[in-house]
Amino acid sequence: MTVRNQEERPPRWPDGRVETEMIMQRVAPAPNASHELIGTGVFNRDTARAAIPETGRVSLARFAWLVVAYNVAVIVWGAYVRATGSGAGCGSHWPLCNGEFLPTTPQTQTVIEFTHRVTSGVSLVLVAMLLIWCWRRTAKGSWPRYSAIAAAVLLFNEALLGALLVLVDHVGGLNRHATHALFLCLHFGNTLLLLAALALTASWLSNRDRRFGFVRRPYQTIAAGLGLVSVMVIGITGSLASLGDTIFPADSLRNAVLEDFSSSSPTLLRLRVLHPIAAVIGSLYVLWLLRVFWRKRERSTCMSLLLITLTGQIALGAMNVILLAPVWLQMTHLLVAEIFWILLVLASADQLFAIHDSDVPPSRKKSAPANWNLALKTTGHISCRGGPSS
């Protein structure tokens, strides 16, 4: 009996420790186990496999926000083209510039217009890359797919409107034809929709493991729809006002105000009064949206920035009138307007689309807030909701 007990005991080292190999054999996991012992820690194979797509999603979200920022810069440069009257710098040729692939005439207007065309072409490439990348990384039926497709279509329409504006020979800031004003309105309205599609794509890509659904509240849908349309009207009437300031520059503030209400003034000047009226109506929607978030106690960086940009837009608009719309102030006004529009679209989307976590695996629900915080840091996404887990 004594001999058998001694044989069944696991061998010990001189210091009394049980041999490690035999213990590992007794507690070894099954071949299909998802955990392995590495050193003194536990390694989860499922977590390792999920790390690769999560990293790809973060990189895709970063790229999406980069595309948004790049298109904002292209739009601001387009405003500089209009404000300086450089739209005719390449003549009535498109996509060539004065009939040449690379312009040889070093005129300032030609350089400005050609630069705008090149940057617009790069924008087409970036949006196409975003669409392909988004299609490969996201699942079937994912919302970023649809918004990326919408962005690609809107950008194609943007290029088409720009080409038609050149080919029908209504380019340049000094062109007074009514078709120029019409194309300008269509062009800027399409631009706002393009920014909205790109911003929603980047925002939805930043919200990993989230599913979105429409909020079944008709009054909110109607209010958001009318509010966004009213803000788009602000931008469109603002582009008409800028065109009027470029074609008919005023020598004093008094004369500029008189021209707005004179029956003998050109129609383009009399339309400038629509811009402040539209701004008042659009501001009411923004204030209503802020009130909704305040009542829900959803105070975030996005809402603070929305209030700041609204105040800044009002101040810049007043300065634009007082200083008779200098070019640098027009570009600043447009830049803040684009940022304001993006924030407003994201805030409105938070009201129209609800987040559902039912499709998230239970094993990952507890780690969702940590992943969300990581997304905030790595992608620079600004949430319009009250907390990181919302």
Disulfide bonds with the S-S distance in Angstrom:
Cys90-Cys97 2.02
Cys302-Cys384 2.06
